[in-house]
Amino acid sequence: MREFTNEAGEAWTASVRERSGPDYKGRYFLWLEPRAEGEGVALPDVRWNSETTARRTLSTLSEVELRRRLRSALGRDTTAMGSLPEAS
């Protein structure tokens, strides 16, 4: 889990979530959530095959990259776990 601020200075948390299903490929994805009240957003095209790899990658992302990913996620308006495709 990583904490960062967006361009407006609001605190956000970047973490890894797991989607359900029998396929392990791309099971873990990037989840961004505001520390204040509000719903988190998924970025389902940022995926990893293992939680270890996901957490290692997340720990190395810069704040600039996290802000860029947040803008991308908010621009797509992918808001809920239900918006993610089920693993097949």
N, CA, C and O atoms as a Tinker XYZ file with bonds, in Angstrom:
   352  protein
     1  N      0.842000   -1.154000    0.000000    73     2
     2  CA     0.000000    0.000000    0.000000    64     1     3
     3  C      0.903000    1.238000    0.000000    63     2     4     5
     4  O      1.908000    1.293000    0.708000    81     3
     5  N      0.515000    2.235000   -0.819000    73     3     6
     6  CA     1.270000    3.482000   -0.914000    64     5     7
     7  C      0.328000    4.659000   -0.754000    63     6     8     9
     8  O     -0.777000    4.659000   -1.297000    81     7
     9  N      0.761000    5.648000   -0.017000    73     7    10
    10  CA    -0.005000    6.874000    0.106000    64     9    11
    11  C      0.663000    7.946000   -0.743000    63    10    12    13
    12  O      1.889000    8.028000   -0.816000    81    11
    13  N     -0.167000    8.770000   -1.384000    73    11    14
    14  CA     0.336000    9.854000   -2.211000    64    13    15
    15  C     -0.720000   10.938000   -2.274000    63    14    16    17
    16  O     -1.849000   10.738000   -1.826000    81    15
    17  N     -0.356000   12.093000   -2.832000    73    15    18
    18  CA    -1.321000   13.175000   -2.986000    64    17    19
    19  C     -1.507000   13.471000   -4.465000    63    18    20    21
    20  O     -0.579000   13.349000   -5.265000    81    19
    21  N     -2.731000   13.865000   -4.812000    73    19    22
    22  CA    -2.997000   14.242000   -6.200000    64    21    23
    23  C     -2.592000   15.702000   -6.403000    63    22    24    25
    24  O     -2.061000   16.336000   -5.491000    81    23
    25  N     -2.842000   16.229000   -7.594000    73    23    26
    26  CA    -2.449000   17.602000   -7.909000    64    25    27
    27  C     -3.123000   18.625000   -7.004000    63    26    28    29
    28  O     -2.583000   19.707000   -6.776000    81    27
    29  N     -4.302000   18.284000   -6.488000    73    27    30
    30  CA    -5.037000   19.195000   -5.605000    64    29    31
    31  C     -4.604000   19.069000   -4.149000    63    30    32    33
    32  O     -5.129000   19.776000   -3.289000    81    31
    33  N     -3.653000   18.179000   -3.859000    73    31    34
    34  CA    -3.165000   17.989000   -2.502000    64    33    35
    35  C     -3.991000   17.035000   -1.661000    63    34    36    37
    36  O     -3.763000   16.915000   -0.458000    81    35
    37  N     -4.950000   16.354000   -2.277000    73    35    38
    38  CA    -5.781000   15.391000   -1.561000    64    37    39
    39  C     -5.036000   14.068000   -1.425000    63    38    40    41
    40  O     -4.359000   13.622000   -2.352000    81    39
    41  N     -5.171000   13.454000   -0.264000    73    39    42
    42  CA    -4.479000   12.197000    0.020000    64    41    43
    43  C     -5.205000   11.008000   -0.600000    63    42    44    45
    44  O     -6.427000   10.891000   -0.499000    81    43
    45  N     -4.445000   10.136000   -1.237000    73    43    46
    46  CA    -4.961000    8.915000   -1.849000    64    45    47
    47  C     -4.091000    7.748000   -1.401000    63    46    48    49
    48  O     -2.945000    7.926000   -0.989000    81    47
    49  N     -4.665000    6.549000   -1.491000    73    47    50
    50  CA    -3.934000    5.321000   -1.193000    64    49    51
    51  C     -3.974000    4.422000   -2.420000    63    50    52    53
    52  O     -5.039000    4.166000   -2.982000    81    51
    53  N     -2.813000    3.951000   -2.823000    73    51    54
    54  CA    -2.704000    2.989000   -3.920000    64    53    55
    55  C     -2.467000    1.618000   -3.303000    63    54    56    57
    56  O     -1.593000    1.457000   -2.452000    81    55
    57  N     -3.237000    0.642000   -3.729000    73    55    58
    58  CA    -3.081000   -0.705000   -3.197000    64    57    59
    59  C     -3.335000   -1.729000   -4.297000    63    58    60    61
    60  O     -3.620000   -1.386000   -5.444000    81    59
    61  N     -3.225000   -2.961000   -3.917000    73    59    62
    62  CA    -3.427000   -4.077000   -4.834000    64    61    63
    63  C     -4.678000   -4.824000   -4.419000    63    62    64    65
    64  O     -4.874000   -5.107000   -3.237000    81    63
    65  N     -5.510000   -5.139000   -5.367000    73    63    66
    66  CA    -6.712000   -5.945000   -5.121000    64    65    67
    67  C     -6.655000   -7.180000   -5.999000    63    66    68    69
    68  O     -5.936000   -7.226000   -6.997000    81    67
    69  N     -7.421000   -8.169000   -5.607000    73    67    70
    70  CA    -7.473000   -9.432000   -6.346000    64    69    71
    71  C     -8.872000   -9.642000   -6.897000    63    70    72    73
    72  O     -9.862000   -9.471000   -6.185000    81    71
    73  N     -8.950000  -10.012000   -8.167000    73    71    74
    74  CA   -10.259000  -10.355000   -8.728000    64    73    75
    75  C    -10.429000  -11.866000   -8.620000    63    74    76    77
    76  O     -9.455000  -12.618000   -8.656000    81    75
    77  N    -11.649000  -12.286000   -8.489000    73    75    78
    78  CA   -11.917000  -13.713000   -8.316000    64    77    79
    79  C    -11.946000  -14.425000   -9.665000    63    78    80    81
    80  O    -12.074000  -13.796000  -10.715000    81    79
    81  N    -11.827000  -15.714000   -9.614000    73    79    82
    82  CA   -11.894000  -16.526000  -10.816000    64    81    83
    83  C    -10.783000  -17.557000  -10.842000    63    82    84    85
    84  O     -9.817000  -17.457000  -10.085000    81    83
    85  N    -10.916000  -18.530000  -11.699000    73    83    86
    86  CA    -9.936000  -19.615000  -11.741000    64    85    87
    87  C     -8.623000  -19.251000  -12.439000    63    86    88    89
    88  O     -7.615000  -19.928000  -12.234000    81    87
    89  N     -8.616000  -18.204000  -13.252000    73    87    90
    90  CA    -7.416000  -17.832000  -14.000000    64    89    91
    91  C     -6.513000  -16.963000  -13.139000    63    90    92    93
    92  O     -6.953000  -15.941000  -12.612000    81    91
    93  N     -5.261000  -17.360000  -12.992000    73    91    94
    94  CA    -4.332000  -16.588000  -12.178000    64    93    95
    95  C     -3.694000  -15.442000  -12.953000    63    94    96    97
    96  O     -3.163000  -14.517000  -12.337000    81    95
    97  N     -3.729000  -15.472000  -14.277000    73    95    98
    98  CA    -3.057000  -14.449000  -15.075000    64    97    99
    99  C     -3.761000  -13.111000  -14.927000    63    98   100   101
   100  O     -4.949000  -12.983000  -15.221000    81    99
   101  N     -3.021000  -12.125000  -14.471000    73    99   102
   102  CA    -3.572000  -10.799000  -14.299000    64   101   103
   103  C     -4.607000  -10.695000  -13.199000    63   102   104   105
   104  O     -5.475000   -9.823000  -13.240000    81   103
   105  N     -4.524000  -11.569000  -12.226000    73   103   106
   106  CA    -5.510000  -11.611000  -11.146000    64   105   107
   107  C     -5.442000  -10.370000  -10.254000    63   106   108   109
   108  O     -6.466000   -9.924000   -9.738000    81   107
   109  N     -4.263000   -9.818000  -10.072000    73   107   110
   110  CA    -4.083000   -8.674000   -9.179000    64   109   111
   111  C     -4.061000   -7.386000   -9.993000    63   110   112   113
   112  O     -3.459000   -7.333000  -11.065000    81   111
   113  N     -4.721000   -6.342000   -9.479000    73   111   114
   114  CA    -4.823000   -5.090000  -10.217000    64   113   115
   115  C     -4.657000   -3.901000   -9.273000    63   114   116   117
   116  O     -4.735000   -4.044000   -8.053000    81   115
   117  N     -4.430000   -2.738000   -9.853000    73   115   118
   118  CA    -4.209000   -1.514000   -9.100000    64   117   119
   119  C     -5.538000   -0.911000   -8.652000    63   118   120   121
   120  O     -6.466000   -0.770000   -9.447000    81   119
   121  N     -5.617000   -0.559000   -7.374000    73   119   122
   122  CA    -6.808000    0.048000   -6.794000    64   121   123
   123  C     -6.383000    1.361000   -6.129000    63   122   124   125
   124  O     -5.450000    1.375000   -5.326000    81   123
   125  N     -7.058000    2.453000   -6.459000    73   123   126
   126  CA    -6.759000    3.774000   -5.916000    64   125   127
   127  C     -7.967000    4.267000   -5.135000    63   126   128   129
   128  O     -9.095000    4.241000   -5.629000    81   127
   129  N     -7.717000    4.718000   -3.911000    73   127   130
   130  CA    -8.826000    5.083000   -3.030000    64   129   131
   131  C     -8.500000    6.381000   -2.292000    63   130   132   133
   132  O     -7.398000    6.536000   -1.765000    81   131
   133  N     -9.464000    7.320000   -2.252000    73   131   134
   134  CA    -9.209000    8.557000   -1.508000    64   133   135
   135  C     -9.208000    8.285000   -0.008000    63   134   136   137
   136  O     -9.988000    7.468000    0.481000    81   135
   137  N     -8.335000    8.969000    0.715000    73   135   138
   138  CA    -8.316000    8.796000    2.172000    64   137   139
   139  C     -9.529000    9.453000    2.801000    63   138   140   141
   140  O    -10.020000    8.999000    3.834000    81   139
   141  N    -10.019000   10.527000    2.180000    73   139   142
   142  CA   -11.263000   11.151000    2.637000    64   141   143
   143  C    -12.415000   10.262000    2.151000    63   142   144   145
   144  O    -12.193000    9.264000    1.465000    81   143
   145  N    -13.595000   10.623000    2.501000    73   143   146
   146  CA   -14.745000    9.833000    2.059000    64   145   147
   147  C    -14.831000    9.822000    0.546000    63   146   148   149
   148  O    -14.496000   10.803000   -0.119000    81   147
   149  N    -15.272000    8.733000    0.026000    73   147   150
   150  CA   -15.419000    8.592000   -1.412000    64   149   151
   151  C    -15.115000    7.174000   -1.827000    63   150   152   153
   152  O    -14.552000    6.387000   -1.066000    81   151
   153  N    -15.494000    6.868000   -3.037000    73   151   154
   154  CA   -15.318000    5.522000   -3.558000    64   153   155
   155  C    -13.987000    5.403000   -4.292000    63   154   156   157
   156  O    -13.543000    6.342000   -4.951000    81   155
   157  N    -13.372000    4.265000   -4.171000    73   155   158
   158  CA   -12.123000    4.005000   -4.860000    64   157   159
   159  C    -12.348000    3.711000   -6.334000    63   158   160   161
   160  O    -13.477000    3.490000   -6.774000    81   159
   161  N    -11.256000    3.713000   -7.087000    73   159   162
   162  CA   -11.330000    3.421000   -8.518000    64   161   163
   163  C    -10.327000    2.322000   -8.868000    63   162   164   165
   164  O     -9.217000    2.273000   -8.338000    81   163
   165  N    -10.743000    1.462000   -9.755000    73   163   166
   166  CA    -9.883000    0.382000  -10.234000    64   165   167
   167  C     -9.217000    0.809000  -11.526000    63   166   168   169
   168  O     -9.796000    1.549000  -12.322000    81   167
   169  N     -8.013000    0.344000  -11.724000    73   167   170
   170  CA    -7.336000    0.512000  -12.997000    64   169   171
   171  C     -7.019000   -0.907000  -13.473000    63   170   172   173
   172  O     -5.908000   -1.402000  -13.285000    81   171
   173  N     -8.017000   -1.556000  -14.095000    73   171   174
   174  CA    -7.904000   -2.984000  -14.394000    64   173   175
   175  C     -6.870000   -3.337000  -15.457000    63   174   176   177
   176  O     -6.532000   -4.512000  -15.604000    81   175
   177  N     -6.358000   -2.365000  -16.199000    73   175   178
   178  CA    -5.336000   -2.720000  -17.181000    64   177   179
   179  C     -3.937000   -2.716000  -16.573000    63   178   180   181
   180  O     -2.974000   -3.087000  -17.244000    81   179
   181  N     -3.810000   -2.301000  -15.310000    73   179   182
   182  CA    -2.544000   -2.430000  -14.583000    64   181   183
   183  C     -2.690000   -3.678000  -13.734000    63   182   184   185
   184  O     -3.250000   -3.649000  -12.638000    81   183
   185  N     -2.164000   -4.797000  -14.278000    73   183   186
   186  CA    -2.388000   -6.100000  -13.639000    64   185   187
   187  C     -1.078000   -6.855000  -13.457000    63   186   188   189
   188  O     -0.088000   -6.626000  -14.152000    81   187
   189  N     -1.120000   -7.759000  -12.495000    73   187   190
   190  CA     0.022000   -8.609000  -12.212000    64   189   191
   191  C     -0.447000  -10.037000  -11.979000    63   190   192   193
   192  O     -1.604000  -10.275000  -11.634000    81   191
   193  N      0.461000  -10.981000  -12.171000    73   191   194
   194  CA     0.135000  -12.395000  -11.975000    64   193   195
   195  C      0.277000  -12.851000  -10.531000    63   194   196   197
   196  O     -0.333000  -13.842000  -10.130000    81   195
   197  N      1.082000  -12.131000   -9.744000    73   195   198
   198  CA     1.254000  -12.537000   -8.350000    64   197   199
   199  C      1.188000  -11.315000   -7.441000    63   198   200   201
   200  O      1.503000  -10.197000   -7.851000    81   199
   201  N      0.783000  -11.545000   -6.226000    73   199   202
   202  CA     0.692000  -10.453000   -5.257000    64   201   203
   203  C      2.079000   -9.921000   -4.916000    63   202   204   205
   204  O      2.249000   -8.721000   -4.696000    81   203
   205  N      3.057000  -10.799000   -4.870000    73   203   206
   206  CA     4.429000  -10.380000   -4.583000    64   205   207
   207  C      4.931000   -9.387000   -5.624000    63   206   208   209
   208  O      5.489000   -8.345000   -5.280000    81   207
   209  N      4.731000   -9.715000   -6.889000    73   207   210
   210  CA     5.149000   -8.819000   -7.970000    64   209   211
   211  C      4.377000   -7.509000   -7.921000    63   210   212   213
   212  O      4.947000   -6.437000   -8.122000    81   211
   213  N      3.086000   -7.598000   -7.656000    73   211   214
   214  CA     2.252000   -6.395000   -7.588000    64   213   215
   215  C      2.737000   -5.462000   -6.488000    63   214   216   217
   216  O      2.886000   -4.261000   -6.715000    81   215
   217  N      2.981000   -5.994000   -5.316000    73   215   218
   218  CA     3.421000   -5.156000   -4.198000    64   217   219
   219  C      4.820000   -4.584000   -4.444000    63   218   220   221
   220  O      5.089000   -3.436000   -4.093000    81   219
   221  N      5.692000   -5.363000   -5.034000    73   219   222
   222  CA     7.036000   -4.873000   -5.346000    64   221   223
   223  C      6.962000   -3.725000   -6.351000    63   222   224   225
   224  O      7.636000   -2.708000   -6.182000    81   223
   225  N      6.153000   -3.881000   -7.386000    73   223   226
   226  CA     6.002000   -2.834000   -8.391000    64   225   227
   227  C      5.383000   -1.586000   -7.777000    63   226   228   229
   228  O      5.843000   -0.473000   -8.032000    81   227
   229  N      4.360000   -1.764000   -6.983000    73   227   230
   230  CA     3.700000   -0.639000   -6.336000    64   229   231
   231  C      4.675000    0.142000   -5.455000    63   230   232   233
   232  O      4.623000    1.371000   -5.399000    81   231
   233  N      5.549000   -0.564000   -4.779000    73   231   234
   234  CA     6.506000    0.114000   -3.894000    64   233   235
   235  C      7.536000    0.932000   -4.669000    63   234   236   237
   236  O      8.167000    1.822000   -4.099000    81   235
   237  N      7.715000    0.646000   -5.957000    73   235   238
   238  CA     8.716000    1.366000   -6.747000    64   237   239
   239  C      8.136000    2.492000   -7.602000    63   238   240   241
   240  O      8.892000    3.270000   -8.184000    81   239
   241  N      6.806000    2.592000   -7.688000    73   239   242
   242  CA     6.195000    3.651000   -8.492000    64   241   243
   243  C      6.423000    5.014000   -7.845000    63   242   244   245
   244  O      6.293000    5.154000   -6.629000    81   243
   245  N      6.759000    6.004000   -8.643000    73   243   246
   246  CA     6.936000    7.358000   -8.132000    64   245   247
   247  C      5.578000    8.004000   -7.901000    63   246   248   249
   248  O      4.558000    7.525000   -8.396000    81   247
   249  N      5.575000    9.099000   -7.142000    73   247   250
   250  CA     4.319000    9.832000   -6.929000    64   249   251
   251  C      3.804000   10.404000   -8.238000    63   250   252   253
   252  O      2.593000   10.469000   -8.451000    81   251
   253  N      4.699000   10.816000   -9.111000    73   251   254
   254  CA     4.286000   11.338000  -10.420000    64   253   255
   255  C      3.546000   10.247000  -11.199000    63   254   256   257
   256  O      2.508000   10.514000  -11.803000    81   255
   257  N      4.070000    9.037000  -11.187000    73   255   258
   258  CA     3.422000    7.928000  -11.879000    64   257   259
   259  C      2.083000    7.590000  -11.231000    63   258   260   261
   260  O      1.113000    7.315000  -11.936000    81   259
   261  N      2.016000    7.607000   -9.917000    73   259   262
   262  CA     0.753000    7.331000   -9.227000    64   261   263
   263  C     -0.295000    8.388000   -9.579000    63   262   264   265
   264  O     -1.462000    8.054000   -9.782000    81   263
   265  N      0.107000    9.647000   -9.651000    73   263   266
   266  CA    -0.829000   10.706000  -10.047000    64   265   267
   267  C     -1.315000   10.497000  -11.476000    63   266   268   269
   268  O     -2.497000   10.677000  -11.769000    81   267
   269  N     -0.408000   10.120000  -12.353000    73   267   270
   270  CA    -0.781000    9.859000  -13.752000    64   269   271
   271  C     -1.781000    8.713000  -13.830000    63   270   272   273
   272  O     -2.772000    8.797000  -14.556000    81   271
   273  N     -1.525000    7.653000  -13.091000    73   271   274
   274  CA    -2.448000    6.509000  -13.067000    64   273   275
   275  C     -3.805000    6.910000  -12.495000    63   274   276   277
   276  O     -4.842000    6.451000  -12.975000    81   275
   277  N     -3.801000    7.759000  -11.477000    73   275   278
   278  CA    -5.055000    8.228000  -10.891000    64   277   279
   279  C     -5.851000    9.034000  -11.912000    63   278   280   281
   280  O     -7.054000    8.819000  -12.062000    81   279
   281  N     -5.200000    9.957000  -12.617000    73   279   282
   282  CA    -5.905000   10.736000  -13.651000    64   281   283
   283  C     -6.497000    9.814000  -14.700000    63   282   284   285
   284  O     -7.622000   10.024000  -15.155000    81   283
   285  N     -5.747000    8.795000  -15.082000    73   283   286
   286  CA    -6.228000    7.836000  -16.073000    64   285   287
   287  C     -7.461000    7.089000  -15.554000    63   286   288   289
   288  O     -8.451000    6.937000  -16.270000    81   287
   289  N     -7.389000    6.630000  -14.315000    73   287   290
   290  CA    -8.508000    5.880000  -13.733000    64   289   291
   291  C     -9.745000    6.758000  -13.595000    63   290   292   293
   292  O    -10.853000    6.317000  -13.902000    81   291
   293  N     -9.572000    7.989000  -13.141000    73   291   294
   294  CA   -10.720000    8.882000  -12.976000    64   293   295
   295  C    -11.304000    9.279000  -14.324000    63   294   296   297
   296  O    -12.515000    9.464000  -14.446000    81   295
   297  N    -10.463000    9.410000  -15.323000    73   295   298
   298  CA   -10.935000    9.757000  -16.655000    64   297   299
   299  C    -11.753000    8.650000  -17.290000    63   298   300   301
   300  O    -12.628000    8.909000  -18.116000    81   299
   301  N    -11.471000    7.432000  -16.908000    73   299   302
   302  CA   -12.215000    6.283000  -17.442000    64   301   303
   303  C    -13.489000    6.021000  -16.668000    63   302   304   305
   304  O    -14.409000    5.372000  -17.167000    81   303
   305  N    -13.540000    6.538000  -15.424000    73   303   306
   306  CA   -14.701000    6.352000  -14.569000    64   305   307
   307  C    -14.977000    4.877000  -14.304000    63   306   308   309
   308  O    -16.126000    4.439000  -14.363000    81   307
   309  N    -13.936000    4.116000  -14.015000    73   307   310
   310  CA   -14.114000    2.724000  -13.566000    64   309   311
   311  C    -14.137000    2.764000  -12.052000    63   310   312   313
   312  O    -13.097000    2.912000  -11.410000    81   311
   313  N    -15.317000    2.633000  -11.485000    73   311   314
   314  CA   -15.453000    2.918000  -10.065000    64   313   315
   315  C    -15.621000    1.719000   -9.148000    63   314   316   317
   316  O    -15.271000    1.815000   -7.972000    81   315
   317  N    -16.120000    0.638000   -9.609000    73   315   318
   318  CA   -16.442000   -0.429000   -8.661000    64   317   319
   319  C    -15.805000   -1.738000   -9.070000    63   318   320   321
   320  O    -15.459000   -1.951000  -10.232000    81   319
   321  N    -15.660000   -2.603000   -8.094000    73   319   322
   322  CA   -15.140000   -3.941000   -8.367000    64   321   323
   323  C    -16.001000   -4.627000   -9.417000    63   322   324   325
   324  O    -15.494000   -5.416000  -10.214000    81   323
   325  N    -17.282000   -4.337000   -9.425000    73   323   326
   326  CA   -18.191000   -4.950000  -10.369000    64   325   327
   327  C    -17.896000   -4.564000  -11.812000    63   326   328   329
   328  O    -18.357000   -5.231000  -12.738000    81   327
   329  N    -17.131000   -3.497000  -12.010000    73   327   330
   330  CA   -16.818000   -3.077000  -13.371000    64   329   331
   331  C    -15.669000   -3.885000  -13.964000    63   330   332   333
   332  O    -15.377000   -3.774000  -15.154000    81   331
   333  N    -15.028000   -4.685000  -13.146000    73   331   334
   334  CA   -13.927000   -5.506000  -13.639000    64   333   335
   335  C    -14.458000   -6.768000  -14.304000    63   334   336   337
   336  O    -15.420000   -7.369000  -13.826000    81   335
   337  N    -13.839000   -7.164000  -15.392000    73   335   338
   338  CA   -14.281000   -8.413000  -16.021000    64   337   339
   339  C    -13.931000   -9.597000  -15.139000    63   338   340   341
   340  O    -12.887000   -9.609000  -14.487000    81   339
   341  N    -14.781000  -10.564000  -15.123000    73   339   342
   342  CA   -14.535000  -11.780000  -14.369000    64   341   343
   343  C    -13.429000  -12.567000  -15.045000    63   342   344   345
   344  O    -13.339000  -12.612000  -16.272000    81   343
   345  N    -12.595000  -13.183000  -14.233000    73   343   346
   346  CA   -11.556000  -14.051000  -14.792000    64   345   347
   347  C    -12.232000  -15.278000  -15.394000    63   346   348   349
   348  O    -13.221000  -15.778000  -14.860000    81   347
   349  N    -11.691000  -15.753000  -16.505000    73   347   350
   350  CA   -12.289000  -16.944000  -17.119000    64   349   351
   351  C    -11.298000  -18.052000  -17.238000    63   350   352
   352  O    -11.632000  -19.129000  -17.733000    81   351
